[in-house]
Amino acid sequence: MTTFPTERAVRTTPEGLLWEPGARWVRGRRGEVTVVDSRRPVLVWEPDVPVPLYAFPREDVREDLLRPAKNPATGTHTGSRIFYDLEVGGEVEENAAWTFPAPDLAGHIAFEWFGRVGRGPDHWYEEEEEIFIHPRDPHKRVDALASSRRVTVEIDGTLVADTVRPVLLFETSLPTRFYIPREDIRLDLLLPTGHHTGCPYKGTAEYWSWRDGAAVPPNIAWSYPDPLAAVGPIRGFLAFYNEAVDITVDGEIQARPVTPFSRALSERT
């Protein structure tokens, strides 16, 4: 019998991998072909990579679709030397799968996710919900909370937003993001860009750039028009990169945080 709560069941390998058994039913499909179907996935974190990936018992993988890699991508995955090309419907994707050298993970195969170098399955599901970009980290939390704080946003000295009905999004290891109703934003100062990104916790975002300043990074604001149910309160609201704009909350200006986005934003200007 298991007594809850339990300690986090993470193991460490000599290569620096972290891993733990997963409890979700996970499937990966390439087109209409199911490549992997497992109720025993393993979540793996590689050193210095903040997001996890899945590895699966060999018996849960369609190994008949895998071929020894013609050009193994040695060096791309923590000591891995055995790589596979994926062939489905006559199309071959190089280095779509691999094995880790760690004895603890012997007998497991990991896959790239569609859109990365070496594409694997193009649709992934946890239970009956499709997931994107990478598996969700079970130790990461995302909360979207309605608030009555007064939040203002200035860009290059110009007031762009002023609201007392923001939604604050709290995400593990990231600064608080302030989502603001469109009615409280000077949308005439922003231009839609056609840029989109995906997030496994929030959905697909669309972006806006600052209309009047080359010194301001492009795609400075974003919105989720159809967010995942867990963060439904942010639907249609806009957020701005704290790293590059001036945000004041209840009269107190917020320090610009330093995050993995900071460098990317500086390189855009």
C-alpha positions in Angstrom: 0.0 0.0 0.0 1.3 3.5 -0.9 0.8 6.3 1.7 0.4 9.8 0.4 2.0 12.3 0.3 5.2 10.5 -0.8 8.6 11.9 -1.5 9.5 12.8 -5.1 10.6 9.6 -6.7 13.4 11.1 -8.8 16.5 9.0 -9.5 19.9 10.2 -10.7 22.2 8.4 -13.1 26.1 8.7 -13.2 25.7 10.7 -16.5 23.7 13.4 -14.6 20.2 12.4 -15.9 17.2 12.7 -13.6 14.3 10.4 -14.2 11.2 9.1 -12.5 8.3 6.8 -13.5 5.3 8.4 -15.0 1.6 7.4 -14.5 0.0 8.9 -17.6 -1.1 6.9 -20.7 1.0 8.4 -23.5 0.8 7.9 -27.2 2.8 9.3 -30.0 1.5 9.2 -33.6 3.1 10.0 -36.9 0.2 10.8 -39.2 -2.3 8.1 -38.6 0.3 5.6 -37.4 0.8 5.0 -33.7 4.5 4.8 -33.0 4.4 4.5 -29.3 1.6 3.5 -26.9 2.6 3.3 -23.2 1.1 3.3 -19.8 4.6 3.1 -18.3 6.4 6.2 -19.6 9.5 7.5 -17.8 10.1 11.2 -17.5 13.8 12.2 -18.1 15.5 15.5 -17.5 18.9 15.9 -19.2 21.6 18.1 -17.5 21.0 21.8 -18.1 17.7 21.2 -19.9 14.8 22.7 -18.0 12.1 20.6 -19.6 11.6 16.9 -19.5 11.1 14.3 -22.2 9.6 10.8 -22.3 11.4 7.5 -22.6 9.4 4.3 -23.2 9.8 0.6 -22.6 10.9 -1.0 -25.9 7.9 -3.3 -25.9 5.6 -0.2 -26.0 7.4 1.1 -29.2 6.8 0.1 -32.8 10.4 -1.0 -33.3 9.6 -2.3 -36.7 9.4 1.4 -37.7 12.9 2.2 -36.5 16.1 1.8 -38.4 19.7 2.2 -37.2 20.5 5.8 -37.9 22.5 6.4 -41.0 24.1 9.6 -39.5 23.9 9.2 -35.7 23.5 12.5 -33.9 26.2 11.6 -31.4 26.6 14.3 -28.7 23.1 15.6 -28.8 21.7 13.6 -25.9 23.9 13.0 -22.7 26.3 10.4 -23.8 23.9 8.6 -26.2 25.5 6.7 -29.0 22.6 4.6 -30.3 20.2 6.5 -32.6 17.3 5.5 -34.8 15.7 6.8 -38.0 12.0 6.7 -38.1 10.3 5.4 -41.3 6.5 5.8 -41.7 4.7 5.6 -45.0 8.0 5.7 -46.9 9.1 8.9 -45.2 12.3 8.8 -43.1 13.1 11.1 -40.3 16.7 11.0 -39.2 17.7 10.6 -35.5 14.0 10.6 -34.4 14.8 8.2 -31.5 17.6 7.1 -29.3 18.6 5.2 -26.2 20.3 6.6 -23.1 23.5 4.8 -21.9 22.4 4.8 -18.3 21.8 1.3 -17.0 18.7 2.5 -15.2 17.2 3.4 -18.5 18.3 0.3 -20.4 15.4 -1.1 -22.4 13.9 2.3 -23.0 13.7 4.4 -26.2 13.2 8.2 -26.2 11.8 10.3 -29.1 12.3 13.8 -30.4 9.2 15.9 -30.6 7.8 17.2 -33.9 9.4 20.5 -34.8 12.8 19.8 -33.2 16.0 18.6 -34.9 15.3 15.0 -35.8 11.5 14.8 -35.8 9.6 12.0 -34.2 5.8 11.6 -33.9 3.9 14.7 -34.9 1.0 14.3 -32.4 1.4 13.4 -28.7 -1.4 12.6 -26.2 -1.5 12.2 -22.5 -4.7 10.3 -21.8 -7.1 11.9 -24.4 -5.6 15.3 -24.4 -3.2 16.4 -27.1 0.0 18.0 -25.7 2.6 20.1 -27.5 6.2 21.2 -27.5 7.3 18.9 -24.6 5.8 16.8 -21.8 4.4 18.8 -18.9 6.6 18.7 -15.9 4.6 17.2 -13.0 6.6 19.4 -10.6 5.8 22.7 -12.3 2.8 24.7 -11.4 0.9 27.3 -13.4 -1.9 29.3 -11.8 -4.0 32.0 -13.4 -5.7 34.2 -10.7 -8.1 37.1 -11.2 -6.9 40.2 -9.3 -8.0 43.8 -8.4 -4.4 45.2 -8.3 -3.8 48.3 -10.4 -1.3 47.4 -13.1 0.1 49.9 -15.6 2.5 49.2 -18.5 4.8 51.8 -20.1 6.9 51.3 -23.2 9.5 53.8 -24.0 7.9 56.2 -21.6 4.4 55.9 -23.1 1.5 54.5 -21.0 0.2 51.5 -22.9 -2.1 49.8 -20.4 -3.9 50.7 -17.2 -6.1 48.2 -15.4 -7.6 47.2 -12.1 -8.8 43.8 -13.3 -5.7 41.9 -14.4 -5.2 38.2 -14.3 -1.9 37.3 -12.7 -0.2 34.2 -14.0 2.1 32.4 -11.6 4.4 29.9 -13.2 7.2 28.0 -11.5 10.6 29.5 -12.1 9.3 32.5 -14.1 8.3 36.0 -13.1 4.6 36.8 -12.5 3.0 37.7 -15.8 0.3 40.3 -15.8 -2.5 39.6 -18.3 -4.6 42.7 -19.1 -8.1 43.0 -20.7 -7.9 44.5 -24.2 -10.3 47.3 -23.3 -7.6 48.6 -20.9 -4.8 48.6 -23.5 -3.9 51.2 -26.1 -4.1 48.6 -29.0 -3.6 51.4 -31.5 0.1 51.5 -30.3 0.6 47.9 -31.1 0.9 45.9 -34.4 -0.1 42.2 -34.8 2.9 40.3 -36.2 1.7 36.9 -37.3 4.2 35.3 -34.9 3.0 32.3 -32.9 4.5 30.1 -30.2 3.2 27.0 -28.4 3.2 26.2 -24.7 2.3 22.8 -23.2 0.7 24.6 -20.2 -1.1 27.4 -21.8 -1.7 26.7 -25.6 -0.8 28.7 -28.7 0.0 32.4 -28.4 -0.3 35.3 -30.9 2.0 38.4 -30.7 2.1 42.1 -31.1 5.0 44.5 -31.6 5.5 48.1 -30.4 4.5 50.5 -33.3 6.8 53.4 -32.6 10.3 52.3 -31.6 13.1 50.3 -33.2 14.8 50.1 -29.8 11.9 48.0 -28.4 12.2 44.2 -29.2 9.5 42.9 -31.6 6.8 40.6 -30.3 6.8 42.4 -27.0 3.2 41.4 -26.1 1.2 38.2 -26.5 -2.2 36.7 -26.0 -3.8 33.2 -25.8 -7.1 33.4 -27.8 -8.0 29.8 -26.9 -6.0 28.8 -23.8 -6.0 25.4 -22.2 -8.7 25.0 -19.6 -6.3 25.2 -16.7 -5.5 28.8 -17.5 -8.9 29.8 -18.9 -9.0 33.2 -17.1 -6.3 34.6 -19.4 -8.4 34.1 -22.6 -8.0 37.0 -24.9 -6.0 39.1 -22.4 -2.6 40.5 -23.3 0.7 40.2 -21.4 3.9 42.1 -21.9 7.5 40.9 -21.3 8.4 42.2 -17.8 12.0 41.9 -19.0 11.6 44.8 -21.6 8.8 47.1 -20.4 8.0 49.1 -17.3 5.3 47.5 -15.2 3.9 49.2 -12.0 1.7 47.3 -9.6 -0.3 49.3 -7.0 2.1 52.2 -7.4 5.3 50.2 -7.1 7.4 49.9 -10.2 8.6 46.4 -10.8 12.3 45.5 -11.3 12.9 44.0 -14.8 13.7 40.4 -14.1 16.5 38.5 -15.7 15.2 35.3 -17.3 16.1 33.0 -20.2 13.9 35.4 -22.3 16.1 38.4 -21.5 19.0 37.5 -23.8 16.6 36.5 -26.6 14.8 39.9 -26.3 18.1 41.8 -26.3 19.2 40.0 -29.5 15.9 41.1 -31.2 16.6 44.8 -30.9 
